Amino acid sequence: MNDKKKLIAANWKMNGDLAANEALLHAILAGIGDAACDLALAVPAPYLAQVQALTAGTVLALAAQDVSQHEAGAYTGEVSAAMLRDFGVRYTLVGHSERRQYHGETDQVVAQKAQRALAAGLTPIVCVGETLQEREAGQTEAVVRRQLAAVIQRNGHCISEVALAYEPVWAIGTGHTASPAQAQAVHAVLRAQLRAASAQAGRIRLLYGGSLNAANAAPLLAQPDIDGGLVGGASLKAPDFLAIIAAAH
Ligand code: PEP
């Protein structure tokens, strides 16, 4: 029995503009009612102020898509955890596979980013997941355990403050979703690793991400170790995002 409040987090990726953001937020807020889960929107950094203003006093919490591993200084283009705090950000994605793949983020960099987020009072949503090649080579468990181990090693004392997202790379943006059994199996591995690191592991929220949509959300979110979802494409369409939220109770 999973009695934690679920977390549904949207990842807008590099999409949106001022007008489209406003229309999307209005549609979501109009349809949301009494959501039974916690909700967060990871929006592009330039729109944090806009989304902060439009979601103030609502159930929608603000999230960033990335955070610098540095505290401050000569790091052109970077955004620090403290800057995110200034805009009311509560969560930040860390180590999304697109950051690992296109920006060379290593397990160690991801662990440092999680540390910066935690130090600033943000909840890092640490993303882990295997590629198709790794899954086919039977390496899924080893890959996600390695990715999580780096985060635990650096943040062991406060690991219960993170959220984790299992996002198989082969499922992100592809329309190929992990089956509920496949996802649960990996979540159980991650939970066991967290339990070995912390007595509080039971309260860490483990999200599933990867082509989550209105049709497949309910059985995935019903799994015992799946405590929410990280939603990319479907979070850009209010009816789809609202249906996923409705499935999270
Ligand atoms: C993501 O970007 O984190 C994601 C899960 O994307 P999608 O839902 O589009 O697969």
Residues whose N, C-alpha, C, O or C-beta is under 5 A from the ligand:
A	BS01	PEP	N11 A171 I172 G173 T174 G209 G210 S211 L212 L230 V231 G232 G233 A234
